[in-house]
Amino acid sequence: MNESIAIDDIETATTFDAAHEALSRQGWTVLAPALLEGGVRAALGRFGAIVPQYNGEDTWEVTMRPGFEKLPYSQSRNAIGPHTEVPVGNPPPHYLALHCHRQARCGEGHTRLADGMTFVRSLDAELQRYVHERPVQFAATLAPGTARRQTLTVPIIDASASGDRPIFRFSYNQFLYGDVNPSEAALSGVSSGATSVASTRRASASRDPLVRLAMLAASYFESEAVPVLIPDGHLMIWDNHRLIHARSTYSDPARHLTRYWLQ
């Protein structure tokens, strides 16, 4: 796996022109605190309009909350597998931003990024046809264990989207457990071998293209993803229609970032 990028090695943008150039070239950028002096919302307004999230608010606090100790969820300290944000969105947010208030002092909790289209080009011909042509039902319970759920059936690479390029959607959790935000019961179905969507998929991994995609993405991330510890006071923004992201596990309960979605 790539080593995490130290702040001295990050291409920290000190002008908005530089941020836009990096975002276009590599799909992500980190804004220096000086660019946020007029307010985070004003800075983000140079990239798009802030839109509401699952909770109906336009911000989401990415920090540890009780009740999610066993789940791959943003408000746990657990690792989260490769995914794009809101694959059930039509369209999903174009940009995702994380404003770091306090990074984990344990040296973990990396935001890991990889180019989704480069990942697709690494697949065999059969899977490449699958991601371009086969509609997939994406499903997201709005919070693990709750009843509210959104679904959308669309190919992983959605060429019907408006704009000059297709939208890439992906969810490790969805492809293994049947939901972007799986419940504890869905996860335990895998570990116990109980009959469930997830365990059935695991058992037929050699035949199920979604399971194969999840496993291949996890392997791809180990060798190709860029792991970044966003420094305190900085803001990271990336192209959610192009990049897959993930998070490594961490132990520091004081880690705190605020998430924004932009269109």
Helices and strands as residue ranges (DSSP letters): G 7-9, E 12-13, H 16-26, E 28-31, G 33-36, H 40-44, E 50-51, E 60-63, E 80-83, E 95-102, E 111-115, H 116-121, H 125-133, E 135-141, E 149-155, E 157-158, E 167-168, H 172-177, H 184-192, H 197-203, H 209-224, E 226-228, E 235-239, E 243-247, E 256-262
